[in-house]
Amino acid sequence: MSKLTGSKKATQFTESVIREMTRLNHLYGGVNLSQGFPDFPAPAAIKDAACAAINADINQYAVTWGARPLREAVAREFTRRYGLPIVADEQVTVCCGSTEAMMSTMMAIIDPGDEVVIFEPFYENYGPDAILSGATPRYVTLHEPDWSFDPDELAAAFNDKTKAIIINTPNNPTGKVFSRVELETIAALCRKWDAVAISDEIYEHILYDGHTHIPIATIEGMAERTVTINGLSKTYSVTGWRVGWTISPRTLTGAIRKVHDFLTVGAPAPLQEAGAVALGLPDQYYLNLAAKYKRLRDMLLDILERHHFTCYKPYGAYYIMTDISGFGFSDDVEFARYLAKDVGVAGVPGSSFYKNSSNGKTKLRFCYCKREETLIEADRRLVKLAPVGAQLR
Ligand code: GLN
């Protein structure tokens, strides 16, 4: 048997379907509503700050756990918004995007045999994150149409082996915003089983219709057992900068920093300086961001519904999960390929958000972090989508 093969770990997961859809879209020259990245500019103030940092020769490694101005801004803003004191030197670690923040956290806290609870549907990275860190995932369903979980099903997923639960609120791909009652249910189980909450809050500021963001770290007894993950990507429309961070209890910071250091040494130094400027933007910036995404959400909901998609209305983040069962395709991957190739609009097959792909085969996710013109072009192309039922083949 040849040794020139991938490791057992690497063969247990497939390449990212989200990133693959972007490549497929490039191939066919379509409108990319698959991978969640904006096609409009980032705020001028932060681009200027990045250029200024490079011109000031901030071109060498920052401190491995993050440039001080950014770490202090992260701590300051979390405390200002949510009232929880955070000490930058002891609790904040800057990573190469929230993707690395999640991976470093998992590798820092998981031992083989540990179980990690993951709500399903889930952002596709969490599956490989669990495999690479050696965790055994335990999936708990978010039930349609409101993506609520059954507290008994959640309780049944916890046991002595449970090391952590991954929470993502506002949620990708469903647009769910976890309520205080739901977070308290999760928190009670974390306290009962001595488990860590790993809370991916990357869509923190993208909320609609009066929903508010509650970090689980602010719930009683959770500050000492929560790793909060966030980054610049979605809030400041700079997904390619790769700057994210963890806010961790002091007991976990050392392990996270060691893993982070040996994985990547550090995030891009000049972009961390710009990040500190970004976090200092006035509150109006965040209100404008949410208002802009609400307009785009309503616009894409209208477009998709006119073209016969059944939509699950999101209350946060910038994705719309849709039901495609009415189109008569055998599964979501076939439909997504047809849509990208023959219609010229790319979405993400629902199965990539489920462990058991058959659970997502009637779903397709679209994103709306796009210019209005882009959504209008998608609308124009979707006219090609034959009437419901006509694609039966
Ligand atoms: N979070 C974005 C999405 O779900 C992009 C993720 C990525 O490709 N890094 O589409």
Residues whose N, C-alpha, C, O or C-beta is under 5 A from the ligand:
A	BS01	LIG	I18 S34 Q35 G36
